[in-house]
Amino acid sequence: MTTRVLLIALFLAALGRSGLAQVAQLKGVVVDKDTKEPLPFTSIGLKDEQIGALTNEHGLFIVPAPTKADHDTLLITALGYNRRAIAVKRGVSLENLVIELPRRAIALQGVTVQSGKIKNLGLGSRENTPGEGMIQGLPGSQYAFFVKNDKQKKLGNVRTVSFYIGEHGFPREPFRVRIYKADGNYNAPNTDLLTENVIVSAPAGGQWYTVDLTPYNIVAPEEGFFVAMEWVVSGDKFFATNFMDNYTPYGQIMRPTYEFKESRTWNYTIGRGWNLITAANQNGLRYNAMIRAEVDMIKGK
């Protein structure tokens, strides 16, 4: 018996013991089509019912079968892979699913030699003291902040991104770093600029946590780009967190900033997509996620 098959068998046995198997469910594993390796932290969602989950670190998932419409579509989305869609029916369980995703072809950019000096440019939040409030997420949800190139400098590669992690919750839990181009509807996050899985964990809360992205050669768009935190699920919380309605927030808590007059933060939830956050304080300053980035700035001779 292969390791993958054994994991699925143990997974289904655990479901039976937990009592969750009494409800019609869709359950299985998501793997790389070529290597057959499991794909952790893959988004699984019902298109019309607008519910979903993430696979755990072994690529395993459970989502309830549709309960409203007679038919729905199970959407499977993994970073760096082509999306899959599977037709499902209301109240009908599908077990032992093995969903294979083909890797998406990424067009490699040519190397451009820049003339002039390269200096460091900081974009995004400049505060070191957070505002009142907390930003918490469900598994698979994201908060993306647009680090705007306000002074229209000539940009090179992204060096680092930083998140202000709150002191409460469990700040050492893992999260995934996402970088997006602002080319969605109404300039929402859309195209992935970071196509690798970068899963990180902060050593402590109540401070900035910086992630080095220089190995990934991400070219910063001239207008700026979105930096996002995506909440993921560690294995011991897998069964509890796949059902969104019963989810209790855990993990890292980001802190907000009120240093901008415009809304630059978008929230993503599986099945619901991206939505702009427009809350403001009494002074009219907008509620934004406390995120910043450092990029190469090209200065002419």
N, C-alpha and C positions, 0 to 999 in steps of 0.2 A: 504494500500500500504506500503510495507516494505521500510526501509531507502535506501537500495541498489537500488531497482527498481525506487524510486523517484529520486535518484542521476542520474541514467542512463537517465531517462526522461528529467530532466533538462539539462543534458549534450547534448542530441540530439537536444533539442530545441535551445540551445545556438549555436550549429553548424548551424542550419538553419538560425538564425539571422545573423551569421557572414559571410554567403555566401560560406563557405567552403564546404557545402554539395553538391555543383554543380559538384564537382570532385568525381570520383569513389574512395571510401575509405573503409577501414576496421576499424570498430570502435566498442567498447564495454568495458568490464570490466574484469579484472583478479582477481580471488578469490581463497582462500584456499579451497581445495576439501572437507574437513571435516567440517570446521567451517563456511564456506561461507563468511568469512571476506575478504575484499578487500586487495590486495597485492600492496602496493605503490612501486614506483621506480623499476618496473619490466621491463626488456629489451624485446622489441618487434622489430623484424627485418625481412626483406625479404632476404632470403638466397642468391638468385642469383642477385637481383637488388642492394643489398648491401646498403640499406637504413633502417632507423629504428627510434625508439623513446623510451621513458620511459613512463610508466604509471605515472599519478600524484598521490597525496597522497590519493586519493579515489579509486585507482586501475584502473582509466579510461584511455583510449588511443584512438588515431587516427593515422593511417598511410595510405598513398596513396596506392591504389590497384596497382598491377604490371602494368607497361606501356611498357615493352620491350618484354619479353618472353610470350608465351601463358599461361604458368603455372609457378608457383613459390611456395615456401614454407615459411609460416609465422612461425618463430621460437620464442618461448616464454621462457624466462629464468629468474627465480627468485632465489635469494640467499637462499639456504636451501631447495629448491624444485626440483623435477624432471622436466626436460625439456619437453615441448610439441611442436609438429610440426603439422601445419594445411595446407592442400593443398588449394591454392587460384588461381584464374584465372585473366588474364589481363583484365582490364576495368570493372570488376564485383565487385560491392559494397557488403559488408557483414555488416549488421547493427545488433545492439542489441546482439552482441556476448557476451556470458558469458563463459569465459575460466577457467576451474577448474584445479588447479595444486595440485598434491599429494606431501606431504612433503617427502623429501628424508631421508631415514634412515641413521643416522650417527653412525658409530661404535665408541663406547666409549672406550677410552684408559684406561688401568689399571693404578692405582696409583703406582708410583715408589718412594720408599724412597731413597733419595740421601744422601750418607755419605759425610761429609766435610762441609766447610763453604760456605755460599751463599753470594756473593757480586754482586754489580751492574756493568754491562758492557755496555758501550755505543758503538753503531755501526752506521755506515752511516756518514752523513755529520757532520763535526766538526766546520764549519764556522758559524760566527754570522753576517757576512756582505755578502749579496747576490751579485752574478755577474750580468752583464748587461743582460737584456732580461726579458721576461714574459712567463709564461706557462698558457695558457687558454684552456678550454675544452668545448665541446658540451655536452648536456644532454646524459648521458650514457657512455661518454668517460672517460678514466682513464689514469693516468700517474703513473707507478709503478717503484719504485727504489729498487734495490737489496742491502739490508744491509748485507754486506758480513762479515763472521767471519774470517777476515784476519789472525788472530793469532791462529786460530784453538783452541779456548778455549772450555771447556766443558760447554754447554749451558743448561739452564733450561727453565722457562716460560718467555714469553714476558711481560714486565712490562708496558711500554708506547711506543707510537709512536708520532712523532712530525713532523709538516709541517711548512715551512716558508711561511706565507701568505703575499702576496704583499699588499702595501698600496693603490693601485688603485682598480678600480672596486667596487664591493660590498662585502667586506670581510666577512660580517656577514651572507651571504647566506649559506644554509646548504650544506654539502657534506657527502658522505658515505666513511667510512674507510674500506679498503679491505686488507687482508693479504693472501699471496699466497706462495705456495711451488714452487721452480724453477724446475718443472718436465714437462714442455711443450716442444715443438719442439725447439731445440737450446737453451735449458734451459730458455725458456720463462715462465712467470707466468702461472700457470694452476690450481692446486688444491687449493680450498679455505681452509685456516687454521682457519679463523674466519667465522663461519657459522651463526652468528647472524647479524641482521641489526643494525649497529652502525651509526646513523645519527647525526652529530655534527655541531656546528656553532662556529666560532671563535669570540671573543668579539671585535677584532680590527685587522687591518692589519699592515704591517711593522714590524712584529715580529714573533717569533716562537709560535706555538700553539700546546699544548701537550694533548694527549688523553690517559686516564688511561684504560688499557686493562687487568688489573689483575683479574677482575671478570670472565674473559672468559677462563682462564686456557689454554692458547695457548702454546703448547710446541714448542720451536724454533728448527728447523732443524739444525744440526751441521754445515752445510756449510753456513747457513744464510737463508734469506727469503725476499720476496718482500713486501714492504709497498706501498699501492696505495691510491690515492685520486680519488674518482669517483664523477663526477659532476651530481647533481640531479636537479629536477625542482620543484620550489615552485608553489603553485596553481595559483597565479595571472599571471604566465607566461606560463601556460599550452598550450593554443591554439597557441601561437606564436612560441613555441620551439619544437613542434613535427615534424615540417617540416625542415629537416636539411639544405636544400639548402638556406632557408631564415633566418637561425638562426643568431642572433646578440649575440656575446659572452657577458656574464654577470657573476655575481657571483664572487667567489674568484679567485684570480690570484696567483699561486705559483711563486716563484722566483727560478732561476737556480744557480748552483754552478759549478765552474771550478777547483775543487780540486783533481780530479781523472784523471789518464792517460787512463782509460778504460771506455767504455760505460756501464753503469749500469741501464739505464732508458729505459723502454718500454712504448709505447703508444698503447692504445686500443680504437678502434672505433667500434660501433655497425655495424655488417655486414662485417667488414674488419678484425677483429681480432687484434692480437698483432704484433707490429713492433718495432724493436730495433732502438733507436735514436743514430746516429753516428756523429752528428755535433761536431766540435772542434773549439777552438779559435786559435789565431795566434801562441801560444806557444805549440800547440798540445794537450792541456788539453781538456778533453771531457765535453760536455754540459750534465749535469745531473740535475734531480729534487732535490731540497733542502729538503731532508727528512732524519730523523734519528730515532733510536729506542734505548730503554734500555731493557736489558734482564738480567735474573738471570745468574750469572756465578758461576759454582760449583768448589770450590777449595778443593783438597784432604787434608786429615789430615797430 
